[in-house]
Amino acid sequence: MVYDVSDDDTRDKIRELLKDYGAKRIQYSAFEADLEEPTLIELLQRAERLLRGSDGALIAIPLCSRDLEKTVTIGEEKDEESVF
């Protein structure tokens, strides 16, 4: 999932929401999460409420495990603390 939210408070809430669902931060505004469909729907509904009235967006991009295994990282992968 990736997000683009200009409002600091809303962005913080979206980031915490993703973390609450076990999402792992892979870049500053990009998270990876392995969620069952009902849980994903719940997360997206909560995000929609948080983003209502803002100019921000959250995009969920589904990947099958076969595609996820093809992930390529150029450069050093960073742990979540160093992404900030």
C-alpha positions in Angstrom: 0.0 0.0 0.0 1.2 3.5 -0.8 -0.2 6.8 0.4 0.1 10.4 -0.5 -1.3 12.6 2.3 -0.3 16.2 2.7 -1.9 16.9 6.1 0.5 15.8 8.9 -2.2 14.6 11.3 -4.1 12.6 8.7 -0.8 11.1 7.4 0.1 10.1 11.0 -3.3 8.4 11.4 -3.0 6.5 8.1 0.6 5.4 9.1 -0.6 4.2 12.5 -3.6 2.5 10.9 -1.4 0.5 8.6 0.9 -0.5 11.5 -2.1 -1.6 13.5 -2.9 -4.1 10.8 0.6 -5.4 10.8 1.8 -3.6 7.7 5.6 -3.4 7.3 7.0 -0.1 6.1 9.2 -0.6 3.0 9.7 3.1 2.0 8.6 6.4 3.6 5.0 6.2 2.3 4.9 2.5 1.2 3.9 -0.5 3.3 3.6 -4.2 2.6 0.9 -6.2 4.3 -0.4 -9.8 3.9 -4.1 -9.5 4.7 -7.1 -11.7 4.2 -9.8 -10.0 2.1 -12.2 -9.2 5.0 -9.4 -7.6 7.0 -8.2 -5.6 3.9 -11.8 -4.4 3.4 -12.0 -3.3 7.0 -8.7 -1.5 6.8 -9.7 0.3 3.6 -13.0 1.4 5.1 -11.2 2.8 8.1 -8.7 4.6 5.8 -11.6 6.0 3.8 -13.1 7.6 6.9 -9.7 9.1 7.8 -9.2 10.5 4.4 -12.7 11.9 3.9 -12.5 15.6 3.2 -8.8 15.6 2.6 -6.8 15.7 -0.6 -4.9 12.5 0.3 -5.0 9.0 -1.1 -4.2 5.5 -0.2 -3.7 2.9 -2.9 -3.8 -0.9 -2.2 -1.9 -2.9 -4.9 -2.6 -6.6 -4.7 0.3 -9.0 -5.3 0.2 -12.7 -5.5 2.9 -14.6 -3.7 4.5 -15.6 -7.0 4.8 -11.9 -8.0 6.0 -10.9 -4.5 8.8 -13.4 -4.8 10.0 -11.5 -7.9 10.6 -8.3 -5.9 13.9 -6.7 -6.7 15.7 -4.2 -4.5 18.5 -2.1 -5.8 20.7 -0.7 -3.1 20.5 -1.3 0.6 17.2 -2.3 2.2 16.5 -0.3 5.3 14.8 -1.4 8.5 11.7 0.6 9.5 13.5 2.9 11.9 15.9 4.0 9.2 13.2 4.8 6.7 12.4 8.0 8.5 
